[in-house]
Amino acid sequence: MTEPEEALMRARAAAAQMRAAGAYADEGTIDPEPSDSITLAKLYEWALIEPDLRDVRSTRRYGAPMTALKHGLLRLLGQYHSALIAEQTRFNVNLLVHLKRLEDRIEALERRAEK
């Protein structure tokens, strides 16, 4: 039987090997960018939540039945998930609209201060 500490070390070593081999390169990570290069259009793009249901899967040895169960649950709970996603997207977009208004006010105040 494997001790928890040994299992953790093995898992970390395996993840490090996979990372070195490039296994996690396309996992939806956002590269750190300077704040000047993040445009309002990019923020709006990030605010819209569009989950990829193809990512719902099981990584267990015999994971096909579990994946089928997960897809079934997604189908059964689709209405609730859609409502949550829509609510979160509305919040994100309204937050960005508020942010844009604040930026516009700051620019107007800076222009007025320069005169």
C-alpha positions as CSV (number, residue, x, y, z in Angstrom):
1,M,0.0,0.0,0.0
2,T,1.3,3.5,-0.8
3,E,1.5,6.1,1.9
4,P,-0.2,9.4,1.1
5,E,3.1,11.4,1.2
6,E,4.6,9.0,-1.3
7,A,1.5,9.1,-3.6
8,L,1.7,12.9,-3.5
9,M,5.4,12.9,-4.4
10,R,4.7,10.5,-7.3
11,A,1.8,12.6,-8.6
12,R,3.9,15.7,-8.5
13,A,6.8,14.0,-10.3
14,A,4.4,12.7,-13.0
15,A,2.9,16.1,-13.4
16,A,6.3,17.7,-13.8
17,Q,7.3,15.1,-16.4
18,M,4.0,15.8,-18.3
19,R,4.6,19.5,-18.1
20,A,8.1,19.1,-19.4
21,A,6.7,17.1,-22.3
22,G,4.2,19.9,-23.1
23,A,1.1,18.0,-22.0
24,Y,-0.5,21.1,-20.3
25,A,0.4,23.6,-23.0
26,D,-3.2,24.1,-24.4
27,E,-5.2,23.8,-21.2
28,G,-6.9,27.2,-21.6
29,T,-4.2,29.1,-19.7
30,I,-4.0,32.9,-20.2
31,D,-0.5,34.0,-20.7
32,P,0.4,36.9,-18.4
33,E,0.2,40.1,-20.3
34,P,1.2,43.6,-19.4
35,S,-1.9,45.5,-18.3
36,D,-1.5,48.0,-21.2
37,S,-2.0,45.2,-23.7
38,I,-5.3,44.1,-22.3
39,T,-7.9,45.9,-24.3
40,L,-11.6,46.4,-23.4
41,A,-12.5,44.1,-26.3
42,K,-10.4,41.4,-24.8
43,L,-12.0,41.8,-21.4
44,Y,-15.5,41.6,-23.1
45,E,-14.3,38.4,-24.8
46,W,-13.2,36.9,-21.4
47,A,-16.4,38.0,-19.7
48,L,-18.6,35.8,-22.0
49,I,-18.7,32.4,-20.5
50,E,-18.8,29.6,-23.0
51,P,-17.9,26.3,-21.3
52,D,-16.7,23.5,-23.6
53,L,-18.7,20.4,-22.7
54,R,-16.2,18.2,-24.5
55,D,-13.9,18.8,-21.6
56,V,-16.2,16.9,-19.3
57,R,-14.6,13.5,-19.1
58,S,-13.2,11.0,-16.6
59,T,-9.5,10.2,-16.5
60,R,-9.9,7.0,-14.6
61,R,-8.7,3.7,-16.0
62,Y,-12.2,2.6,-17.1
63,G,-13.7,6.1,-17.3
64,A,-16.1,5.7,-20.2
65,P,-19.1,4.8,-18.0
66,M,-18.3,7.7,-15.7
67,T,-17.9,10.1,-18.7
68,A,-21.3,8.9,-20.0
69,L,-22.8,9.5,-16.5
70,K,-21.4,13.0,-16.4
71,H,-22.7,13.8,-19.9
72,G,-26.1,12.5,-18.8
73,L,-26.1,14.7,-15.7
74,L,-25.1,17.7,-17.9
75,R,-28.0,17.0,-20.1
76,L,-30.4,16.6,-17.2
77,L,-29.2,19.7,-15.4
78,G,-28.7,21.8,-18.6
79,Q,-31.4,24.3,-17.7
80,Y,-29.9,25.0,-14.3
81,H,-26.4,25.3,-15.7
82,S,-27.6,27.6,-18.5
83,A,-29.3,29.9,-16.0
84,L,-26.1,30.1,-13.8
85,I,-23.9,30.7,-16.8
86,A,-26.2,33.5,-18.1
87,E,-26.4,35.1,-14.7
88,Q,-22.6,35.1,-14.3
89,T,-22.1,36.4,-17.9
90,R,-24.6,39.2,-17.2
91,F,-22.7,40.2,-14.1
92,N,-19.3,40.1,-15.9
93,V,-20.6,42.3,-18.8
94,N,-22.3,44.8,-16.4
95,L,-19.1,45.0,-14.4
96,L,-17.1,45.8,-17.6
97,V,-19.7,48.5,-18.6
98,H,-19.2,50.1,-15.2
99,L,-15.5,49.8,-15.5
100,K,-15.7,51.6,-18.9
101,R,-17.8,54.4,-17.5
102,L,-15.3,54.9,-14.7
103,E,-12.4,55.0,-17.2
104,D,-14.3,57.6,-19.2
105,R,-14.9,59.7,-16.1
106,I,-11.2,59.5,-15.2
107,E,-10.2,60.6,-18.7
108,A,-12.6,63.5,-18.6
109,L,-11.3,64.6,-15.2
110,E,-7.7,64.3,-16.5
111,R,-8.5,66.4,-19.6
112,R,-10.2,69.0,-17.3
113,A,-7.2,69.0,-15.0
114,E,-4.8,69.6,-17.9
115,K,-6.6,72.8,-19.0
